[in-house]
Amino acid sequence: MSLITGLTKNGREWTPEFIKALEKDLCIGCGRCFKSCTKNVLAYEEVDTEETVKAYMKIANDGNCIGCKACGQNCPRGCFSFEPVEVRAFGYTS
């Protein structure tokens, strides 16, 4: 299995880990991940119930992810999971 890899500015090989899932039950809707993502991967969502409003983030455009993991690094609750992506002859797969 060959993974998508890149190079750092210093020429060191790097394997990006792309967003796989966001555990919305852990999410408190603080927006730190949203503010740290420059690629429009995440979106804010609210769910109204009779008693309360629950706010959380959701993955809106996972194809925009560049594998930097900034969202996960800024999440105080550890809501994100990531994985590298396998290279295929005509594209990629997760």
N, C-alpha and C positions, 0 to 999 in steps of 0.2 A: 504494500500500500504506500503510495506516494502522497504526501501532504502538500498543500499550498504553503510555500515558504517565501520569504523575502529577505532583504539585507538591510541592516542598519546603516547609518551614515558612515560608520567605521568599517563596514564590510563584513560584519558578523552576521551569520545566518540566523533568521528569526522565523518561528512558526506562529502565525497569528491564531488566536482562539476566538472563534465567532460566537455570538450570542446563540444559545440553545433554548433556554427557557427562563422565565421570570416567575417566581413563586408568589402569586398575588395574595395568598393568605398571609404571607410574612410582610408584604409591602404596606407601608404607612402613608404613602402618597406624599412624601416630603419633597420630591422633585429634584433631589441632588443628581440622580442619574440622568434625568432629562436635560438639566443644565450642562452636564459634562459631555453629552453626545452631540457632536457637530454634524452628524449625518442623518438626522431625522428618523432614527430607528424607533424611538419610543413615543408614546402618546399618553396623555393624562385621561383618566376615566373616573366617573363618579357613578355610584349605584345608590339610588334612593330607596329606603325602606320606610315603613310607617314611623319607625322610632328614631332612625339615624341616617346619616349619609356616610358612606364608606368611599374614600378616595384612594386610588392606586394607579400605578403605571401599568401599561401594557405594551407588548411588542407590536408595533404597527407596520414597520417596514424592515423586516429582518434581512432582506436582500441588500440593504444599504450598509450593513455592518462591515467595518474594515478590520475587525479583530483586535482593536486596541485595548479592550476591557476597561475603559475609563468609567463606564457606567457601574460595573461591579466594584471597582476600587473606591467609588464614592458612595456606595450604598451602605448605610449604617446597619442594615439588617441582614445582609448577605443573601439577597433575594435571587441573584443571578447564577446561572450555570453556563459554561462555555465549552466548546469543543473545536479542535482543528477540523479542517475540511479536506477530504480526499480529492486529489486531482484526477480527472478523467480525460480521455482523448478529446472529447468534444464538450468540455465544460467542467463542472464540478458537482459534487454531491455532498450532502451532510449526513 
